[in-house]
Amino acid sequence: MKTVAPETEIEIPLDGAIHLGDLGLPPRAPGIVLFAHGSGSSRLSARNRYVAGVLRDAGIATLLFDLLTEREDRVYENRFDIALLTRRLLEATRWVRKQPQARGLALGYFGASTGAAAALQAAAALGPEVQAVVSRGGRPDLALAELPQVRAATLLIVGGDDDVVIGLNRRAFDRLQCVKELEIIPGASHLFEEPGTLEQVALLAGRWFARHLQAAPRAEAKSLGTE
């Protein structure tokens, strides 16, 4: 059995404040996946941490970090401020590109709930610099205007019992013009709490990133870090 690469606690300066994060870098990783958590959550989300562990076990680097400070998260409206969340994700992306050990790694995003909208807006802004996006129980409908600009291969995963969110994801799926798939996991609710359903999410995400993340040219990696 493989040993999951350990994480290092890091500090990321975002909008003038320090945001905590956990960076895991397996040897010879082809790419790194930044996690954008959902409303009311954080880098400590048990579901996202499980998926991140599966990705690192497969040799893919991961970064989980807090999009909001504790004080900001107390303001309910901030959790649905997609422009704010997107800006933070873009800043974190620039930060990670400046780290010597992450230069040259292909870039992917994993978004949950409102974090999926931020991931897709960030992917639209960065164009071909982002190679893959996975949404878990996401709200891609909150980024409808930007979806046609997304170039990253995008996988939308929704629980089969999450009727309203299925409809929202179908609407978003139709707007995407990139390589795309919509996976509906039977018997799963919005949070994928049912036995075996989160494991299916992790398996699908791992396969998607393994398929679409390829090492980025070094010059391209530097361009993101100097913006």
Protein Blocks (a to p, Z undefined) as FASTA:
>chain_A
ZZddddddddddeehiacdddddddehiabdcdddddehiafklmklmmmmmmmmmnopa
cddddfbdfklmmpmklmmmmklmmmmmmmmmmmmmmpmklgoiacddddehjlmmmmmm
mmmmnmmmpmbdcdehiafklmmmmmmmpmbdcdddddfklmmlmmmmmmmmmmpccdcd
ddddehiafkopaghklmmmmmmmmmmmmmmmccddfklmmmmmmZZ
